[in-house]
Amino acid sequence: MSVEPFHLFRYVDEQVFRYNHRKDEDDGERFVAAMKQIVGRRLTYKELTGKEGEKAEAF
């Protein structure tokens, strides 16, 4: 697996979250915990991909 340096901190954050919640009974509990942490946050396509000035492809 290869991780771009631009996204490395996101990958590490995900792995830390999984490790810290490894004793949850099931994936549902981990999902609920993750959803509680994202309320009020917004991640745009540009921020996620690092592609400034590009438009999303039409389907």
Residue, then its C-alpha position, 0 to 999 in steps of 0.5 A: m500500500s502506498v500513501e501520498p505524503f499529502h494524505l499521510f496524517r489522515y491515514v495515521d489518524e484513521q489507524v490511531f482511531r481504529y487502535n483506540h477503539r479496538k475493543d468495541e463490540d462491533d463495527g457499529e459502535r466504532f461507526v457511531a463513535a466516528m460519527k460523533q466526531i465529525v458533526g459540524r466538520r466539512l471536507t471538500y473534494k479539493e481538500l481531500t484530493g489536493k486538486e485545486g481548480e479542477k471540476a468534478e467529472a459529470f456522470 
